[in-house]
Amino acid sequence: MIEAYKKMYTKLEDLPSKYITAKQVVNLKSLGIDTIYDLIYYFPRAYDNRSNVKNIGDLTFNEYVVVKASVMSVLNMPNRSGKKIVKAMITDGTGIMEVLWFGMPYISKSLKVGEEYIFIGQTKKSNLFQFINPEYKLYKGQEKETAKEILPIYSSNKSITQNNLRKIIKKFLENFLKYFEENIPNDLVKGYKEIFERTQAIKNIHFPESVQAIEAANLRFATEELLILELGILKNRFIVDSLNTKKYEIEGKKEKVKKFLELLPFELTRAQKKVIKEIYDEISDGKIVNRLVQGDVGSGKTAVATVMLIYMAENGYQGALMAPTEILANQHYLGMKERLEKIGLRVGLLTSSIKGKKKTEILEAIANGDIDIVIGTHSLIEDNVVFKKLGLIVIDEQHRFGVNQRNKLREKGFLGNLLVMTATPIPRSLALSIYGDLDLSIIDELPPGRTPIKTKWIANDKDLSIMYDFIYKKVNSGNQAYFVAPLIETSDKMALKSVDKVSEEIERRFSDKKIGIIHGKMKAKEKDEVMLKFKNKEYDILIATTVIEVGIDVPASTIMTIYNAERFGLSALHQLRGRVGRGSKQSYCFLISDSTTENSKQRLSIMEKTEDGFIIAEEDLKLRNSGEIFGLRQSGFSDLKFIDIIYDSKTIKDVRDLCIAYLKKNKGKIKNEFLKYDIERKFSDLQSGN
């Protein structure tokens, strides 16, 4: 049966012409439709349903509805990529609604302020209810039209009309719906919610019998896409967990850990101690550790990782710490070496710049067990790196490494204990879903005594001039400053600051200062050299792109200035701001933006009000496309069609719990062959970047 099921992935051009013409194949390809599956799963973006007329004051989230309202205002605005957005505010006397059209600037000319229109679409929720790209028609005072049929409205282009799309899809449903076997096992969703069978849902999402049938079809496909995603993330974990009891025994020596903690110039925070205990407990039970340690910039993740590396070394196992750049690996090495050697541990460094006899000696020392803890970059995953008894792997800034790189290092281990660290806060419920194969530890507390970074939004030329004078005085007194631009080179298409333009400005205003430049087109070695010079105070000022988002600590850098700040997500702004405030001096962050959009105002105001990365992450998810948030593309969350990761967090959790229960019952195996194939297909596409 599975072979017949696979036929739904047949390419359209391979079908006989009685089903589809060559011209239709070309037109559908322009919409990203290549296979039978793509076409059947090319769901409507809205419905032309004139019977479901509602007042704005009675709207609910995510419903297909018709609103009769007057236009209050119409604006043409550029979005972050420079494309036009048409924004209209409408009212019917019971409330106000926002209507947005993307990439259709001509609409602003066809809408007249004060005129009454019918708007047909799906409601979204921002601060107000929204329509995104709805159908609209001039209301000429006629009585409400009625129609038995609810017509689908698809995303389309000039190559193919709505009518033609409807006809092709209807024809394919008649001929190929038989291939779409049920891929949600009853025992998986038993007791959850009553949901449509797959073929019933497909029919009703394209050509619905009623509004209620649309809602039921939506529920079914929301459940399906989450099941495929969550099971794909979770299944490997349960295969490991089923074997993960009393894998090894550790004596539990802690003398070197105690000595290390005594050498620290600070006491660990409550949050750090809690995370260390979580990891200790797993190791004491002989479990293979598989944990994400998430904490804000400066929360002390490295100290937690160091404690665990010492603990494993003291009990006879080697440790490895992999960093994304050579300069960051060097920073970890220099930060650990002196303290760890004082307590009798041997620390080694392995990076691509270490060659010849020195590299051979390090490789031999790792293989012989003469090095307890090795710190390095991608060099650690090379085939010639062999550990005598690797017991714990720590990966810093985990989103900089692919899953395959992570696994390659893990395969070198005598044990498979793994800690991955990230300084990009993600709301807990979302982190549990994205990293379902990892246990989650959160360091939600900063060390005491840190001076808050003062953040100011620079919105006009007067404030900009004051800012430059202020920075000059600070740099003159020994402070260092970053200036970050969104582009490397000037673009004719986008009126944005580039590194070369910022360089001209800074060299003019700071002509007596030493200035360095770093950007993504430079080779890794060149970037490392520039960052090292900045750290060693050979530069007073560093002009950069976001390549400095993850970087080394430069205690004397106290000023971060970001041009066109409206172009960055909140999480990116927060990460950039985290490059300063590393020392004891007061630090400052300036956000330069003359944008007047509501989104930009909200974003920059949030940055002025808080330094809490978790609050910022929540707000970022609300203000941005969820797929833009770090890590979501590779996890599959960026292409969810039926789930909003903010508003549907409970549904995500519910389905995740269903998946966990199902996998426990089936010892990590997926019994339904159709669901299993869909998961394999989904995750092979994600890994290949499709």
Salt bridges, closest charged atoms under 4 A:
GLU3 OE2 - LYS6 NZ 3.48
GLU13 OE1 - LYS29 NZ 3.62
ASP34 OD1 - LYS29 NZ 3.08
ASP48 OD1 - ARG50 NE 3.75
ASP48 OD2 - LYS137 NZ 3.90
GLU63 OE1 - LYS54 NZ 3.06
GLU98 OE2 - LYS87 NZ 3.33
GLU116 OE2 - LYS68 NZ 3.41
GLU135 OE2 - ARG45 NH2 3.10
GLU145 OE1 - ARG50 NE 3.64
GLU182 OE2 - ARG220 NH1 2.91
ASP187 OD2 - LYS665 NZ 3.78
GLU224 OE1 - ARG198 NE 3.94
GLU224 OE1 - ARG220 NH2 2.85
ASP241 OD2 - ARG237 NE 3.27
GLU251 OE1 - LYS253 NZ 3.88
GLU255 OE2 - LYS258 NZ 3.90
GLU267 OE2 - LYS273 NZ 2.96
GLU278 OE2 - LYS274 NZ 3.88
GLU278 OE1 - ARG291 NH1 3.58
ASP281 OD2 - LYS277 NZ 2.88
GLU282 OE2 - ARG291 NH2 3.12
ASP296 OD1 - HIS574 NE2 2.64
GLU338 OE2 - LYS342 NZ 3.85
GLU341 OE2 - LYS337 NZ 3.15
ASP372 OD1 - ARG346 NH2 2.90
GLU382 OE1 - LYS359 NZ 3.20
ASP383 OD1 - LYS408 NZ 3.84
ASP396 OD2 - HIS332 NE2 2.80
GLU397 OE1 - HIS399 ND1 3.83
ASP437 OD2 - ARG406 NH2 3.15
ASP439 OD1 - ARG237 NH2 2.68
ASP444 OD1 - ARG270 NH2 3.83
GLU445 OE1 - ARG270 NH2 3.45
GLU489 OE1 - LYS521 NZ 3.66
GLU505 OE1 - ARG508 NH2 3.22
GLU505 OE2 - ARG509 NE 2.81
ASP512 OD2 - LYS513 NZ 3.81
ASP553 OD1 - ARG582 NH1 2.35
GLU598 OE2 - LYS601 NZ 3.84
GLU619 OE2 - LYS622 NZ 3.85
ASP620 OD2 - ARG624 NH1 3.21
GLU628 OE1 - ARG80 NH1 2.97
GLU628 OE1 - ARG624 NH2 3.02
ASP639 OD1 - LYS682 NZ 3.09
ASP654 OD2 - LYS650 NZ 2.91
ASP657 OD2 - LYS653 NZ 2.88
ASP678 OD2 - ARG198 NH2 3.83
